Amino acid sequence: MADMESRTIVITVDGSEHSQRAFNWYVKHLMRPGVDIVYLIHIADQVSLPVVSAESPLSFPKDVWVEKLTTRAKKIEELRDHYESKLQQLKLRTSGKGGFISEEATSGFPGQQVCEFVQKKNADIVVMGNRGLGKIKRTFLGSVSDYVLHNSGVAVMIVPPTAE
C-alpha cells in the first residue's frame, strides 16, 4: 500500500441513519486504511432561540437558551465521539489529517457549506446519504445531496436508502 496515492474523502454526517449508511458504504466499498484522508463533515443546524420568555414576557429567556445550546453541543459531541472512534478502529486516523469536523451553519442551506469545505480540503470524492425524497418533495424542499452533486466539482457518491 505504500505506493498507493492518497486521496481525500469527505463524508457528510448528521446523526441520521442516512449518513451512517453512507459511512458504512464507504467502509465496505472504497476504504483504503493508511492511504485515505477522511473528513467527516457535520453542518450544525442553527438553533432557534426565543427572544422573550413564554412564562415571563418581559424577561430574557436565559434558561431556555442555555438548555437548547447545551443539548445541541451534547449531540455534536456524541456524534464526534461515535465517528472518531470508528475512524480509530478502522485505522483511518493517521498523521493528524482528517477526522470529524463540525461547522456552524452559516446559511439556510448546508449544501453550499459542504461544497465550500470540499473545495477547501481539495477532496477527491464526497460520500453522502440521501433521504429518498420523491421528485416533488425534492423540488420544493431541496436536496443537499442534489446540490452537492451539481455544485461540488468532484465525484459524489450518493448512497440511497435501502429498499424495505
MARLO-888261 format. One record per residue (C-alpha): residue number from 1; residue in one letter; x, y, z. Coordinates in Angstrom, 1 decimal, padded with zeros to 4 digits. Example, Ala and Ser with C-alpha at 12.3 -4.5 7.8 and 13.67 -1.06 7.14 Angstrom:
2
(pt 1, A, (012.3, -004.5, 007.8))
(pt 2, S, (013.7, -001.1, 007.1))
***
This chain:
164
(pt 1, M, (000.0, 000.0, 000.0))
(pt 2, A, (003.0, 002.3, 000.3))
(pt 3, D, (002.9, 003.1, -003.4))
(pt 4, M, (-000.8, 004.0, -003.5))
(pt 5, E, (-001.5, 007.7, -003.9))
(pt 6, S, (-003.5, 009.2, -001.0))
(pt 7, R, (-006.9, 010.6, -001.7))
(pt 8, T, (-009.1, 012.9, 000.3))
(pt 9, I, (-012.6, 011.6, 001.1))
(pt 10, V, (-015.4, 013.8, 002.5))
(pt 11, I, (-018.3, 012.0, 004.2))
(pt 12, T, (-021.3, 014.1, 005.3))
(pt 13, V, (-022.7, 013.1, 008.7))
(pt 14, D, (-025.6, 014.4, 010.7))
(pt 15, G, (-026.5, 011.6, 013.1))
(pt 16, S, (-029.2, 010.1, 010.8))
(pt 17, E, (-029.5, 006.6, 009.5))
(pt 18, H, (-028.8, 008.0, 006.1))
(pt 19, S, (-025.4, 009.4, 007.0))
(pt 20, Q, (-024.5, 006.2, 008.9))
(pt 21, R, (-025.4, 004.2, 005.8))
(pt 22, A, (-023.1, 006.4, 003.6))
(pt 23, F, (-020.3, 005.9, 006.1))
(pt 24, N, (-020.8, 002.1, 006.1))
(pt 25, W, (-020.9, 002.1, 002.3))
(pt 26, Y, (-017.6, 003.9, 002.2))
(pt 27, V, (-016.1, 001.4, 004.6))
(pt 28, K, (-017.4, -001.6, 002.6))
(pt 29, H, (-016.7, -000.3, -001.0))
(pt 30, L, (-014.0, 002.4, -001.0))
(pt 31, M, (-011.9, 002.4, 002.2))
(pt 32, R, (-008.2, 002.2, 001.9))
(pt 33, P, (-006.8, 002.4, 005.5))
(pt 34, G, (-003.5, 004.2, 005.8))
(pt 35, V, (-004.0, 005.8, 002.4))
(pt 36, D, (-007.3, 007.7, 002.6))
(pt 37, I, (-007.6, 011.0, 004.4))
(pt 38, V, (-011.1, 011.0, 005.6))
(pt 39, Y, (-013.0, 014.1, 006.7))
(pt 40, L, (-016.4, 013.7, 008.3))
(pt 41, I, (-018.2, 017.0, 007.9))
(pt 42, H, (-021.2, 017.9, 010.1))
(pt 43, I, (-023.0, 021.1, 009.5))
(pt 44, A, (-024.6, 022.0, 012.8))
(pt 45, D, (-028.2, 023.3, 012.5))
(pt 46, Q, (-028.9, 026.8, 013.6))
(pt 47, V, (-030.7, 026.8, 016.9))
(pt 48, S, (-033.9, 028.8, 017.0))
(pt 49, L, (-033.7, 030.8, 020.2))
(pt 50, P, (-036.6, 032.8, 021.6))
(pt 51, V, (-036.2, 036.5, 022.3))
(pt 52, V, (-038.7, 036.6, 025.1))
(pt 53, S, (-039.8, 034.1, 027.7))
(pt 54, A, (-043.2, 032.4, 027.4))
(pt 55, E, (-043.5, 032.3, 031.2))
(pt 56, S, (-042.5, 035.9, 031.7))
(pt 57, P, (-042.8, 038.0, 028.5))
(pt 58, L, (-040.8, 040.9, 030.0))
(pt 59, S, (-037.7, 038.8, 030.8))
(pt 60, F, (-034.9, 037.4, 028.7))
(pt 61, P, (-035.2, 033.5, 028.4))
(pt 62, K, (-031.6, 032.8, 029.5))
(pt 63, D, (-032.5, 029.3, 030.8))
(pt 64, V, (-034.1, 028.3, 027.5))
(pt 65, W, (-031.0, 029.4, 025.6))
(pt 66, V, (-028.7, 027.5, 027.9))
(pt 67, E, (-030.8, 024.4, 027.7))
(pt 68, K, (-031.0, 024.5, 023.8))
(pt 69, L, (-027.4, 025.3, 023.3))
(pt 70, T, (-026.2, 022.7, 025.8))
(pt 71, T, (-028.4, 020.0, 024.2))
(pt 72, R, (-027.1, 020.9, 020.8))
(pt 73, A, (-023.4, 020.8, 022.0))
(pt 74, K, (-024.0, 017.4, 023.6))
(pt 75, K, (-025.5, 015.9, 020.4))
(pt 76, I, (-022.5, 017.2, 018.4))
(pt 77, E, (-020.1, 015.8, 021.0))
(pt 78, E, (-021.8, 012.4, 020.9))
(pt 79, L, (-021.6, 012.4, 017.1))
(pt 80, R, (-017.9, 013.3, 017.2))
(pt 81, D, (-017.2, 010.5, 019.7))
(pt 82, H, (-019.1, 008.0, 017.6))
(pt 83, Y, (-017.3, 008.7, 014.4))
(pt 84, E, (-013.8, 009.4, 015.8))
(pt 85, S, (-013.9, 006.0, 017.5))
(pt 86, K, (-014.9, 004.4, 014.2))
(pt 87, L, (-012.0, 006.2, 012.4))
(pt 88, Q, (-009.6, 004.9, 015.1))
(pt 89, Q, (-010.9, 001.3, 014.8))
(pt 90, L, (-010.6, 001.4, 011.1))
(pt 91, K, (-007.1, 002.9, 011.2))
(pt 92, L, (-008.3, 005.9, 009.2))
(pt 93, R, (-006.9, 008.4, 011.7))
(pt 94, T, (-003.3, 008.8, 010.7))
(pt 95, S, (-000.7, 011.6, 010.6))
(pt 96, G, (-003.1, 014.1, 012.2))
(pt 97, K, (-005.1, 014.6, 009.0))
(pt 98, G, (-008.8, 014.1, 008.5))
(pt 99, G, (-011.3, 013.5, 011.3))
(pt 100, F, (-014.6, 014.8, 012.4))
(pt 101, I, (-015.3, 018.5, 011.7))
(pt 102, S, (-018.4, 020.3, 012.9))
(pt 103, E, (-019.2, 023.7, 011.5))
(pt 104, E, (-021.9, 026.2, 012.4))
(pt 105, A, (-024.5, 026.6, 009.7))
(pt 106, T, (-023.8, 029.9, 008.1))
(pt 107, S, (-026.7, 029.9, 005.7))
(pt 108, G, (-030.1, 028.3, 005.4))
(pt 109, F, (-028.7, 025.6, 003.1))
(pt 110, P, (-025.9, 023.2, 004.2))
(pt 111, G, (-025.2, 022.1, 000.6))
(pt 112, Q, (-023.3, 025.3, -000.2))
(pt 113, Q, (-021.2, 024.8, 003.0))
(pt 114, V, (-020.4, 021.2, 002.1))
(pt 115, C, (-019.2, 022.3, -001.3))
(pt 116, E, (-017.0, 025.1, 000.2))
(pt 117, F, (-015.5, 022.5, 002.6))
(pt 118, V, (-014.9, 020.1, -000.3))
(pt 119, Q, (-013.0, 022.8, -002.2))
(pt 120, K, (-011.0, 023.9, 000.8))
(pt 121, K, (-009.8, 020.4, 001.5))
(pt 122, N, (-009.2, 019.7, -002.2))
(pt 123, A, (-011.3, 016.5, -001.8))
(pt 124, D, (-011.3, 013.8, -004.5))
(pt 125, I, (-014.8, 012.4, -003.6))
(pt 126, V, (-017.8, 013.1, -001.4))
(pt 127, V, (-019.8, 010.2, 000.0))
(pt 128, M, (-023.3, 011.1, 001.4))
(pt 129, G, (-026.6, 009.5, 002.1))
(pt 130, N, (-030.0, 010.8, 000.9))
(pt 131, R, (-033.4, 010.5, 002.4))
(pt 132, G, (-035.0, 009.1, -000.7))
(pt 133, L, (-037.3, 012.1, -001.3))
(pt 134, G, (-039.6, 011.9, -004.2))
(pt 135, K, (-039.3, 014.3, -007.2))
(pt 136, I, (-042.0, 016.6, -005.9))
(pt 137, K, (-040.7, 016.9, -002.3))
(pt 138, R, (-037.1, 017.3, -003.6))
(pt 139, T, (-038.3, 020.1, -005.8))
(pt 140, F, (-039.9, 022.0, -003.0))
(pt 141, L, (-037.7, 021.1, 000.0))
(pt 142, G, (-034.4, 021.0, -001.9))
(pt 143, S, (-031.9, 018.2, -001.5))
(pt 144, V, (-028.4, 018.7, 000.0))
(pt 145, S, (-027.2, 015.7, -002.0))
(pt 146, D, (-028.6, 017.0, -005.2))
(pt 147, Y, (-027.0, 020.4, -004.6))
(pt 148, V, (-023.6, 018.9, -003.7))
(pt 149, L, (-023.7, 016.6, -006.8))
(pt 150, H, (-024.2, 019.6, -009.1))
(pt 151, N, (-022.0, 022.1, -007.4))
(pt 152, S, (-019.0, 020.5, -005.7))
(pt 153, G, (-016.9, 020.0, -008.8))
(pt 154, V, (-015.7, 016.5, -007.6))
(pt 155, A, (-017.1, 013.0, -007.8))
(pt 156, V, (-020.1, 012.4, -005.5))
(pt 157, M, (-021.4, 009.1, -004.3))
(pt 158, I, (-025.0, 009.3, -003.1))
(pt 159, V, (-025.9, 006.2, -001.1))
(pt 160, P, (-029.7, 005.7, -001.5))
(pt 161, P, (-032.0, 004.3, 001.2))
(pt 162, T, (-032.3, 000.5, 001.2))
(pt 163, A, (-035.4, -001.0, -000.2))
(pt 164, E, (-037.6, -002.3, 002.6))
***
